[in-house]
Amino acid sequence: MSLQGSPGTENKETVMVYVPHAALKFVHCGRYEEDYAAHWSRRNAMKAVIRDLDVLKAIEPPQVATYLQANGWNQESMIADKASIWIQKTDAGEEFDILLPLKSEFTDFPILISQVIENLESAEDRSQLEIISDIIN
């Protein structure tokens, strides 16, 4: 059956396929989910964003550097004695980078550490609470 009316659809066909209900799987992000409920619980999980200045100020740069090394990050360069740049490449070819401030005396240190935690959350697909717990323990 040819599609009519839309430019560029002259040679496209629609194919209808019957799939028994028991064989249906939910597709999310290119992966099949056996159980829609499992997907839904992950999708609706609460995401905690750490904004407590006391918590962020308590994180020491050497602790973060140790965490990064232990979790497959590579220190790529240093910016004087102010910051270090860390890189991680995933199996899928994605590259993540982190700018780690080296002095907790910087006035914007809590903001910079918050950005580090957010980048780790994205790169590792873990919650900020889990990451901070691993860094400080």
RAJO-V966283 format. One record per run of one state. SS is the DSSP state (hx for helix, st for strand, lp for the rest). FROM is the first residue (numbers start at 1). TO is the last residue. If there is no record, write none. Layout:
ss:SS from:FROM to:TO
ss:SS from:FROM to:TO
This chain:
ss:lp from:1 to:1
ss:st from:2 to:2
ss:lp from:3 to:12
ss:st from:13 to:13
ss:lp from:14 to:20
ss:hx from:21 to:23
ss:lp from:24 to:25
ss:st from:26 to:28
ss:lp from:29 to:30
ss:st from:31 to:33
ss:lp from:34 to:35
ss:hx from:36 to:43
ss:lp from:44 to:52
ss:hx from:53 to:58
ss:lp from:59 to:60
ss:hx from:61 to:70
ss:lp from:71 to:73
ss:st from:74 to:79
ss:lp from:80 to:82
ss:st from:83 to:89
ss:lp from:90 to:94
ss:st from:95 to:101
ss:lp from:102 to:108
ss:hx from:109 to:124
ss:lp from:125 to:127
ss:hx from:128 to:136
ss:lp from:137 to:137
